[in-house]
């Protein structure tokens, strides 16, 4: 009976955790669907007709888009780093004068 009482005391937390997991899974599923729909729309725009998401052309296009996004992120990161170094360098130069 002590074991049952202990487990029943844990029950509300377990239910809350389960609901949280379900919510997160649903949200992730929605985001995946939005991303897939966006890619399909872009493929339709590029090629002028609807593509099957399993086709080689579609997969190549997705890889190309991901490559472009990776380049953009890398460039933004580099610019941000250069700005931080530039502002830190000017602050150090001003303090030494």
C-alpha positions in Angstrom: 0.0 0.0 0.0 2.9 2.4 0.6 4.2 1.7 -2.9 0.8 2.5 -4.3 0.5 5.7 -2.3 4.0 6.8 -3.4 3.2 6.1 -7.1 -0.2 7.9 -6.8 1.6 10.9 -5.4 3.9 11.0 -8.4 1.0 10.6 -10.8 0.2 14.4 -11.4 3.8 15.1 -12.3 3.9 12.1 -14.7 0.7 13.2 -16.4 2.0 16.8 -16.8 5.2 15.4 -18.3 3.3 13.2 -20.7 1.1 16.1 -21.8 4.2 18.3 -22.3 5.8 15.6 -24.5 2.6 15.3 -26.6 2.5 19.1 -27.0 6.1 19.3 -28.1 5.7 16.4 -30.5 2.6 18.1 -32.1 4.4 21.4 -32.4 7.4 19.7 -34.0 5.1 17.9 -36.4 3.4 21.2 -37.4 6.8 22.8 -38.0 7.9 19.9 -40.2 4.7 20.1 -42.2 5.1 23.8 -42.7 8.7 23.3 -43.8 7.8 20.5 -46.2 4.9 22.6 -47.7 7.3 25.6 -48.1 9.8 23.4 -49.9 7.2 21.9 -52.2 5.9 25.4 -53.1 9.5 26.5 -53.8 10.0 23.4 -56.0 6.8 24.1 -57.9 7.9 27.7 -58.4 11.4 26.8 -59.6 10.4 24.0 -61.9 7.0 25.1 -63.0 5.3 21.9 -62.0 4.6 19.9 -58.8 7.4 17.5 -57.8 7.3 14.3 -55.8 9.2 14.9 -52.5 10.9 11.5 -53.0 12.3 12.4 -56.5 16.0 13.0 -57.1 15.4 16.5 -58.4 13.6 17.5 -55.3 16.2 16.1 -53.0 18.9 18.0 -55.0 17.0 21.2 -54.6 16.6 20.7 -50.9 20.3 20.0 -50.5 21.1 23.2 -52.5 18.7 25.3 -50.4 20.3 23.9 -47.2 23.8 24.7 -48.5 22.7 28.3 -49.3 21.2 28.7 -45.8 24.4 27.3 -44.2 26.5 29.8 -46.2 24.2 32.7 -45.1 24.4 31.7 -41.5 28.2 31.4 -41.7 28.5 34.8 -43.3 26.3 36.4 -40.7 28.3 34.8 -37.9 31.5 36.0 -39.5 30.2 39.6 -39.9 29.0 39.6 -36.3 32.4 38.4 -35.1 34.2 41.1 -37.1 31.9 43.8 -35.8 32.5 42.6 -32.2 36.3 42.6 -32.8 36.1 45.9 -34.5 34.3 47.6 -31.7 36.5 45.9 -29.1 39.6 47.1 -31.1 38.5 50.7 -31.3 37.6 50.7 -27.6 41.0 49.4 -26.7 42.7 52.0 -29.0 40.6 54.9 -27.4 41.5 53.9 -23.9 45.2 53.7 -24.6 45.3 57.3 -26.0 
